[in-house]
Amino acid sequence: HMKVKGKLLISTVILAIFNLLFCMKALSIELKTAAQDSAPKFFKGADGRITGICVDIIKAINEEAGSDFEITGYENFIPAKRYKLMLEDGELDLMLGLSKNPEREKRFQYIDIPLYSVKHVIVSRADANLQINSIEDIIKKRLSVISILGTGSAKYAKQIFGEELVSSVTKRPETLMRMLIANRGDLVYYHNLGIMHEIRRGDLFKKVTIQPVIPREYSHYLAMSRKTSKDIVKKVYDVVLKLKQNGRLDDIYKKYAAEDL
């Protein structure tokens, strides 16, 4: 009888633990996000799974948040215009990897802790033996600059170098790098994370040179829907702050950025 009672007690305790874990999971707040077609923020890895700097940050946030909340949906690619509307409407709760501007700050609630920095860089062919120390060098030498269609970096390049020197030629960074190597432009203008992703992916270390000039630097943040409650925003803020303070965000950034930039 004692053995039977003991077994029943153990079974009851195990069941209670399972129920407790299930309830904790059920109580965990699900925060919906989406992937952007923008490597290395989000991209398909060799195993077919979605990976990237933002995915690594989401996983670190989820780990740190424990049972408080969980960010889901980062495997689903959604076009940029659509995800911004979905974030505004509250269909999505948050997005990672957004820069700030006054218009966006009206539409979304930003977690005011930089996730990582983004630097605009200038890339030349290694065999061109170019040494660029300033923006003026490019203007004086009348060097042609190629950039990505419809991006902030392309718009900024036109502002600093002049419309006549800059061509926005493709939406794909890998095509941009192929064009540079094929001598269909003197320089590529894009951000360091995207450039490093293409250099690693195409093993272009000996074929291209990242010039020392950094014309622009800014940060990417986590933005939340204005329909998300303040207490949830505070929970997310506290977790991101902890990851900033314990160096986890910096470690993730170093994995994707060039060491010397």
Secondary structure, DSSP 8 states (H G I E B T S, - for coil): -HHHHHHHHHHHHHHHHHHHHHHHHHHSEEEE--B-S-TTTSEE-TTS-EESHHHHHHHHHHHHHTTSEEEE-TTSB--HHHHHHHHHHTSS-EEEEE---HHHHHHEEEEEEEEEEEEEEEEEEGGG-----SHHHHHHTT--EEEETT-HHHHHHHHHH-GGGEEEEES-HHHHHHHHHTTS-SEEEEEHHHHHHHHHHHT-TTTEEE-S----EEEEEEEEETTS-HHHHHHHHHHHHHHHHTTHHHHHHHHHS-TT-
